[in-house]
């Protein structure tokens, strides 16, 4: 049988000093002394400020601003009680909730907040009310409960950190505004018991209300026209009229600022050098045409050229570990794994998600990962964790029609491969001129760690693997 014990005033005063109030009623066994035969009791308490405490169930007008908690009391002989507090949050005892910014990854210190709702707007659970733009991606701040936005605790475009209180959300029961009663305007008409109308205007006919026909006639004499002088304007030479040229200033986004900062840092840090080559894509095009339908039917994803270059780069990086290495202070760090960053265009700038452990993946795994990252980049939902790390980068400007170009190293990596468009060009094959689908490729590398010979041999290895994928699988 459960009992509820009342705490005496001394106990209440002790709890008051710790900003807690216990809700309790009289003991059903004895109203004046503690029950010694009970083992455990649980009480609901409300944590408030010292001047706002009140027992639960009483004094309902007091503002309850903090979370509800539970106290476990063990009844011991000699009326000695030991208090073990076990805190549990409950949405029952408060009407407002603070919306807090989510934790940031270790590489992100702060971000710029953009408010998506207005004060007074109603939001549902997990509905985005603000967005934090960081150096790499955007973090969404969602409402923890349904309610109405009472106030924002930050200003739009402010720089905020992780854990900052963004807004106050009123989670009380929404009372729909009473709709205005649609009452008919008084007409002055009163009906008697017999049902006859007593409206004084009811007996007036339309003919009596309309004005006489003669009142509408104008008997005044017509006015004579008056001559006004013609205004003259100065002649303007249309050839001397200059149009207006407008300039619009737009604040750079945090991502764009970070991209420009990193690119300039790469130029100032690395001794960048670029080597070029061209790849005959005839076998790759034929390979794709031959197996595209079977690949799509088997793996439910299209077969592209990107997977061939990613896999070829992974094999070449395994053969040339110096290209996969990085400078760390006065040391060179070699990696026995290959994580390739793939440059993907997003509405807010270029992002480089990382495909990890590419050396263990096949074409289907690579295409699936690229497709998934591309969809996330378009929607702006690419998490920061997917862009951290990477040992090598591939940038494909060919999808935009690029013919030639030199990419910039993605720090702290040591090299980047630039792919370009496939165009039919005349090439000499066995002493004869033939039209082949050709692609220019560029490798930009850090000359501090990679020698020219290693860079040229690495790019030639990629060329060999793409032109004839059998050499890649046969490891020759």
C-alpha positions in Angstrom: 0.0 0.0 0.0 1.5 3.3 -1.0 1.7 6.3 1.4 2.6 9.9 0.9 4.4 11.6 3.8 4.2 15.3 4.7 7.5 17.1 5.4 7.5 19.5 8.3 8.3 23.2 8.1 11.9 22.6 9.0 12.3 20.3 6.1 10.6 22.8 3.8 13.0 25.5 5.0 16.0 23.3 4.3 14.7 22.6 0.8 14.0 26.3 0.3 17.6 27.1 0.8 18.5 24.8 -2.1 15.9 26.3 -4.3 13.7 23.3 -4.2 10.1 22.8 -3.1 8.6 19.4 -2.3 5.0 18.6 -3.1 3.6 16.4 -0.3 0.4 15.7 1.5 -0.3 14.5 5.0 0.6 10.9 5.9 -2.4 8.7 5.9 -1.0 6.9 9.0 -0.1 9.8 11.3 -0.4 13.5 10.5 2.3 14.6 12.9 5.1 12.0 12.9 7.0 10.3 10.1 6.1 6.8 9.0 9.0 4.6 10.1 7.7 1.4 8.5 7.9 2.8 5.0 11.1 2.1 3.0 11.0 4.6 0.0 8.9 7.5 -1.0 9.0 9.5 -4.2 8.1 13.2 -4.4 7.8 15.6 -7.3 9.7 18.8 -6.8 9.8 22.0 -8.7 13.1 23.9 -9.0 12.5 27.7 -8.9 14.3 30.8 -7.8 14.2 31.4 -4.0 11.5 34.1 -4.2 9.2 32.1 -6.5 9.0 28.7 -4.8 5.6 27.2 -4.2 4.2 23.7 -3.6 2.9 21.9 -6.5 -0.9 22.1 -6.7 -1.1 25.3 -4.7 -0.5 28.9 -5.6 -1.0 28.3 -9.3 -0.4 31.9 -10.2 3.3 31.6 -9.4 5.4 31.5 -12.6 7.1 28.1 -13.0 10.3 28.6 -14.8 12.4 25.5 -14.2 12.3 21.8 -14.7 10.5 19.3 -12.5 12.5 16.8 -10.6 12.0 13.7 -8.4 13.4 13.1 -4.9 13.8 9.6 -3.5 13.6 9.5 0.3 14.6 6.5 2.3 12.9 6.3 5.7 15.4 5.3 8.4 14.8 4.6 12.1 14.9 7.6 14.5 13.2 9.8 11.9 16.4 10.2 10.0 16.0 10.8 6.2 18.6 10.5 3.5 17.8 12.6 0.4 19.0 11.1 -2.9 18.0 13.5 -5.8 17.3 11.9 -9.1 16.5 14.6 -11.7 14.0 14.1 -14.4 12.9 16.7 -16.9 9.2 16.9 -17.5 7.3 19.3 -19.8 4.3 19.5 -17.5 5.6 22.1 -15.1 6.8 24.9 -17.4 5.3 26.8 -20.3 8.4 28.1 -22.1 11.4 26.2 -23.5 14.8 27.7 -24.5 15.9 26.6 -28.0 19.7 25.9 -27.9 22.2 25.8 -30.7 23.4 22.2 -31.4 27.0 21.2 -30.7 29.6 22.0 -33.4 32.2 19.7 -34.7 35.7 20.1 -33.3 36.9 21.9 -36.4 34.2 24.6 -36.2 34.3 27.2 -33.5 31.5 29.6 -34.5 28.9 30.3 -37.2 26.6 33.0 -38.5 23.0 32.5 -37.5 20.1 33.2 -39.9 16.6 33.4 -38.4 13.9 31.6 -40.4 10.8 32.5 -38.4 9.4 35.6 -36.8 8.3 36.3 -33.2 4.8 35.0 -32.8 5.0 32.3 -35.5 3.7 28.9 -34.6 6.1 26.0 -35.1 5.8 22.2 -35.0 8.1 19.7 -33.4 11.5 19.5 -35.2 10.6 22.4 -37.5 13.6 24.6 -38.3 13.4 28.0 -36.7 17.0 29.1 -37.5 20.1 28.1 -39.4 23.8 28.4 -38.5 26.1 28.9 -41.5 29.6 27.5 -40.7 32.8 27.4 -42.7 31.9 24.0 -44.2 28.1 23.4 -44.0 24.9 24.7 -42.5 23.5 23.5 -39.2 19.7 23.5 -38.6 18.2 24.6 -35.3 14.9 22.8 -34.8 12.1 23.4 -32.3 12.2 20.8 -29.4 8.5 21.1 -29.0 5.4 22.5 -30.7 4.5 26.0 -29.7 4.9 29.7 -30.4 8.1 31.7 -30.7 8.0 34.2 -27.8 11.3 35.9 -28.4 14.7 35.6 -30.1 17.7 35.8 -27.8 20.1 36.5 -30.7 20.1 38.9 -33.6 20.0 37.8 -37.2 23.5 37.5 -38.8 25.2 37.3 -35.4 28.1 35.1 -34.8 27.1 32.4 -32.4 28.9 29.4 -30.7 27.7 26.0 -29.7 25.2 25.8 -26.9 24.0 29.4 -27.1 20.4 30.1 -26.3 18.7 31.1 -29.5 15.0 31.6 -28.7 12.2 31.1 -26.2 9.4 28.9 -27.2 6.0 29.0 -25.6 4.7 25.4 -25.3 1.5 26.1 -23.6 -1.8 24.9 -25.1 -2.6 27.2 -28.0 -6.1 28.8 -27.7 -7.5 29.6 -31.0 -8.7 33.1 -31.3 -12.5 33.5 -31.0 -13.8 34.1 -34.5 -15.7 37.4 -34.8 -19.4 36.8 -34.6 -21.0 37.5 -37.8 -24.1 39.5 -36.8 -26.3 41.1 -39.3 -26.4 44.9 -39.3 -29.7 46.2 -37.8 -32.2 47.0 -40.4 -34.8 48.7 -38.2 -37.3 46.1 -39.1 -39.5 44.6 -36.4 -42.0 41.9 -36.9 -45.2 41.7 -34.9 -46.9 38.6 -33.5 -48.9 38.4 -36.7 -45.7 38.3 -38.8 -46.3 41.7 -40.4 -43.3 43.9 -40.8 -43.3 47.3 -38.9 -40.3 48.7 -40.9 -41.2 52.3 -41.7 -39.5 52.1 -45.1 -41.3 48.9 -46.1 -44.4 50.8 -47.5 -42.3 53.1 -49.6 -42.2 52.2 -53.3 -39.2 52.6 -55.6 -41.0 55.3 -57.6 -41.4 57.4 -54.5 -37.7 57.1 -53.6 -36.3 57.9 -57.2 -35.8 61.5 -58.0 -38.0 63.2 -60.6 -37.0 63.0 -64.2 -36.7 66.7 -64.6 -34.1 67.1 -61.9 -31.5 65.2 -64.0 -31.6 67.7 -66.9 -29.0 70.4 -67.2 -30.6 73.6 -68.5 -27.4 75.8 -68.3 -25.8 77.2 -71.5 -22.7 75.3 -72.8 -19.4 77.0 -72.0 -17.3 78.4 -74.8 -13.8 76.8 -75.3 -10.9 78.8 -74.0 -7.5 78.7 -75.9 -4.4 77.9 -73.7 -0.8 78.6 -74.8 1.1 75.5 -76.0 4.0 74.6 -73.8 7.4 74.3 -75.4 10.1 71.9 -74.1 13.9 72.1 -74.7 15.1 69.7 -77.4 17.4 66.9 -76.1 19.8 65.0 -78.2 19.1 61.3 -77.7 22.7 60.4 -78.5 23.9 62.4 -75.5 21.6 60.7 -73.0 23.6 58.3 -70.7 22.0 55.4 -69.0 22.3 54.5 -65.4 24.7 51.7 -64.3 23.9 50.2 -60.9 26.2 48.4 -58.5 25.0 46.1 -55.8 27.0 45.1 -52.8 26.3 41.7 -51.2 28.0 40.5 -48.0 30.0 37.4 -48.6 28.7 34.3 -46.9 30.8 32.6 -44.3 31.4 29.6 -46.6 32.6 31.9 -49.4 34.9 33.7 -47.0 36.4 30.4 -45.8 36.9 29.2 -49.4 38.8 32.3 -50.3 40.8 32.2 -47.2 41.8 28.6 -47.7 42.7 29.1 -51.4 44.9 32.0 -50.6 46.5 30.0 -47.8 47.3 27.2 -50.2 49.0 29.7 -52.6 51.1 31.2 -49.7 52.0 27.8 -48.1 52.6 25.3 -50.9 55.2 25.4 -53.7 52.5 24.5 -56.2 53.5 23.1 -59.6 51.2 21.5 -62.3 51.9 18.8 -64.8 49.6 17.8 -67.7 48.7 14.8 -69.8 45.9 13.7 -72.1 43.9 10.5 -71.9 42.4 8.6 -74.8 38.8 7.8 -73.5 37.9 5.4 -76.4 38.1 2.3 -74.2 36.4 4.0 -71.3 33.5 5.2 -73.5 33.1 1.8 -75.1 33.2 0.1 -71.7 30.5 2.3 -70.5 28.3 1.8 -73.5 28.7 -2.0 -73.2 27.9 -2.4 -69.5 25.8 0.6 -68.7 22.4 -1.2 -68.8 23.6 -4.2 -66.9 25.2 -2.0 -64.3 22.1 0.0 -63.8 19.9 -3.2 -63.6 22.3 -4.8 -61.1 23.2 -1.9 -58.8 20.3 0.5 -59.5 22.7 3.3 -60.3 24.2 4.8 -63.4 27.8 4.0 -64.5 29.8 7.2 -65.0 33.4 8.1 -65.8 34.1 9.4 -62.3 34.2 6.0 -60.7 37.0 5.0 -63.2 39.1 8.0 -62.2 38.5 7.6 -58.5 39.5 3.9 -58.6 42.5 4.6 -60.9 43.7 7.3 -58.5 43.4 5.0 -55.5 45.5 2.4 -57.3 48.0 5.0 -58.4 48.2 6.4 -54.8 48.9 3.0 -53.5 51.8 2.6 -56.0 53.0 6.2 -55.2 52.7 6.7 -51.4 54.5 10.0 -51.5 51.6 11.6 -53.3 49.3 10.3 -50.6 51.5 11.7 -47.9 51.4 15.1 -46.1 53.9 17.5 -44.4 53.3 17.9 -40.7 55.8 20.4 -39.3 59.3 18.9 -39.9 57.9 15.4 -40.6 56.3 13.6 -43.5 53.2 11.5 -42.6 52.5 8.5 -44.8 49.0 7.0 -44.9 48.2 3.3 -45.7 44.7 4.3 -46.6 43.2 6.3 -49.4 40.4 8.9 -48.7 39.6 10.8 -51.8 37.8 14.1 -51.7 35.4 14.7 -54.6 34.7 18.3 -55.5 30.9 18.8 -55.7 29.1 22.1 -56.6 26.4 23.2 -54.2 24.1 26.3 -54.3 26.4 28.0 -51.7 29.8 27.1 -53.1 32.1 24.2 -53.8 32.1 21.4 -51.2 34.5 18.4 -51.1 32.9 15.3 -49.4 35.3 12.5 -48.7 35.0 8.9 -50.0 36.8 6.9 -47.4 38.9 3.7 -47.9 38.5 3.9 -51.7 41.2 1.2 -52.1 38.6 -1.3 -50.8 35.7 -0.2 -53.0 34.5 -1.3 -56.4 32.9 0.8 -59.1 29.3 0.4 -57.7 30.4 1.5 -54.2 32.1 4.6 -55.6 29.2 5.6 -57.9 26.8 5.1 -55.0 28.8 7.3 -52.7 29.3 10.0 -55.3 25.5 10.1 -56.1 24.6 10.2 -52.4 27.0 13.2 -51.8 25.7 15.0 -54.8 22.1 14.8 -53.7 23.0 16.0 -50.2 25.0 18.9 -51.7 22.1 20.0 -53.8 19.7 20.0 -50.8 22.3 21.6 -48.6 22.1 18.8 -46.1 25.8 17.6 -46.3 27.1 17.2 -42.8 30.5 18.5 -41.8 31.7 15.1 -40.8 31.5 14.0 -44.5 33.9 16.7 -45.5 36.6 16.3 -42.8 39.9 14.6 -43.8 40.9 13.3 -47.2 44.3 12.5 -48.6 43.7 13.4 -52.3 41.2 15.5 -54.2 39.6 15.1 -57.7 37.9 18.0 -59.3 35.9 17.4 -62.5 35.4 20.6 -64.4 34.5 18.6 -67.5 30.8 18.5 -66.5 30.7 22.2 -67.1 32.5 22.0 -70.5 36.0 22.8 -69.2 38.8 22.2 -71.8 41.9 23.0 -69.7 42.8 24.3 -66.3 45.1 24.1 -63.2 43.4 23.2 -59.9 44.6 24.5 -56.5 45.6 22.1 -53.8 43.1 21.4 -51.1 45.1 21.9 -47.9 46.5 20.0 -46.0 46.7 17.5 -48.9 49.7 17.4 -51.2 48.1 17.0 -54.6 44.9 17.4 -56.6 43.8 15.9 -60.0 41.8 18.1 -62.4 39.6 16.4 -65.0 38.3 18.2 -68.0 35.8 17.7 -70.8 35.9 14.9 -73.4 36.2 16.2 -76.9 36.9 14.6 -80.3 40.3 15.5 -81.5 42.6 14.2 -84.3 45.5 12.2 -82.8 48.2 10.1 -84.4 47.7 6.4 -83.9 50.3 4.1 -85.3 51.3 6.7 -87.9 47.8 7.4 -88.9 45.5 10.3 -88.1 42.4 9.2 -86.2 39.5 11.1 -84.4 39.4 10.0 -80.8 37.6 11.2 -77.7 40.3 12.9 -75.7 40.5 14.4 -72.2 43.1 16.7 -70.8 44.1 16.1 -67.1 46.2 18.2 -64.8 47.9 17.3 -61.6 48.8 20.1 -59.2 51.2 19.0 -56.4 53.2 20.4 -53.6 56.8 20.5 -54.8 58.1 20.7 -51.2 57.2 17.0 -50.8 56.7 15.6 -54.3 59.4 15.7 -56.9 58.6 16.3 -60.5 59.5 12.7 -61.5 57.1 11.2 -59.0 54.3 13.6 -60.1 54.7 12.8 -63.8 54.9 9.0 -63.2 51.8 9.2 -61.0 49.8 11.0 -63.6 51.0 8.5 -66.3 49.8 5.7 -64.0 46.3 7.2 -63.9 46.3 7.6 -67.7 47.3 3.9 -68.1 44.6 2.7 -65.7 41.8 4.7 -67.3 42.8 3.9 -70.9 43.0 0.2 -70.1 41.3 -0.8 -66.9 42.5 -4.4 -67.2 46.0 -3.3 -66.2 44.5 -1.9 -63.0 42.7 -5.1 -62.0 45.7 -7.2 -63.0 48.1 -5.0 -61.1 50.5 -4.5 -63.9 
